[in-house]
């Protein structure tokens, strides 16, 4: 390997970053699912970091596990986290809305445990139908901080500007649809571990 092409370590500024991997393990329904994640390790100080490109690839690999048989019917921790972030809810508020304790909700997001079938149904309903989330939040007496913003997103989808070209309208709708199911790393937990 030609070491002159390797990026320099930002920690010690002496070594160079060599590609390495870490493995993250998940236990959906008690079965082991391993995802190999990319990282970089310094050949001088030994510090492990994750570069931006590696981070993007890692997110893709994490999202892909959704298609594995072990996950059939289950929500990823990232999907639950994305729902909460989408509406600006704290973990405490989300726990109250779905009738769970803070600790339980945190465990769902980090996939320490998985929601039971009825909770999964409720979460999926809230992901797919904003009104359902609103209703549950109202019942729990919890405000939805980003409700207005999300309503405005949807108005853009339902009533595109009349002057907008037809193709642009389709793209806008697709953007909104894909953002609903967007994947986020669970509070960057694995990034912190590697730092
Ligand atoms: Zn270093």
Boltz pocket constraint, residues with backbone or C-beta under 6 A from the ligand:
constraints:
  - pocket:
      binder: B
      contacts: [[A, 9], [A, 10], [A, 11], [A, 12], [A, 13], [A, 14], [A, 15], [A, 16], [A, 42], [A, 43], [A, 44], [A, 45], [A, 46], [A, 47]]
      max_distance: 6.0
